[in-house]
Structures are given as C-alpha cells and as structure tokens.
Amino acid sequence: MKTLMKSLMIVALSSVPAFAEAPTTDETQTPRVIEMTAGEEVQYESATAAQMAGIWHSMRWAKTESGRLSVLKAVAKNYWLSVMQVEVLLETISDRNSRKTMLATLYPKITNPGQLDRLKRLLPAGVNPHAIIAELNVETTAQL
C-alpha cells in the first residue's frame, strides 16, 4: 500500500497541470512570440501558491524522510523555485547531508541563485552552498 501511495504521489507531481490553476474564462489566448537577443537570459517564475499547496500536500503524504526526498526529486524535475521556497522545503529534511544532496538537485531550477547564502544554516557545519554548486559544475563538466 505504501508503494502504491508513493507511486501515486510521484505521478501526481510529475504531471504539472495537476497543480496548476484552472483557467477562469473561456477565452483562448493567442501564444506570444518573444524575441531574444544572444546572451539574454530567460527569467523563470517561481512556483505559484497553488503549485506550492500541491507540493505541500504531497509532502504531508510522504510520512518518511525517504518519501519526502522522493517528492523533492519530482519537484526538482517539474518546478522552478525561489531560494525561499527551497529553504522551506529543505527544512522538512532532518539529515543535513541529505539537504546538501537535495540542494545540488534543486539548484538548476532556482530562480534567484544570488540568494544562496540564505541556505547556510540548513547545511552541514562549514559547508558553503556556493561550494556545493561548484562541485556540481565540476561533476557536470567531467561527464561531458
């Protein structure tokens, strides 16, 4: 039964529209074309309040730490998050080393990485969040 619930939770998180707000009008919107110049970065928006409510619902269903880690892995694949949202989600994980690993997993989807210092208190003593990201970049480069 636990495996079934975990599977349902992961499936629910992996389908982004499940947490998105339903359109309130019957109007159809014409897609816009946005012109970008070389070197310009795309600004992604953090998860909405409705999306965070869905994530919290899944976190409540995940009774164990490993279940919450599974939810966070699914979140890392499907949502963009602010550092504040990452902070709140990482607080649900008690093991500081697991937090370190999850920060590395969530980092590519952080919308405001300039505020990473905010996460220092959640990591093992002496570990700098920027060092975790540097390690991640070295590992990614080595894989190429």
Buried (B, 14 or more C-beta within 10 A) or exposed (E): EEEEEBEEBBEBBEEEEEBEEEEEEEEEEEEEEEEEEEEEEEEEEBBEEEBBEBBBBBBEBBEEEEBBBBBBBBBBEBBBBBBEBBBBBBEBBEEBEBBBBBBBBBBEBBBBBEBBEBBEEBBEEEBEBEEBBEEBEEEEEEEE
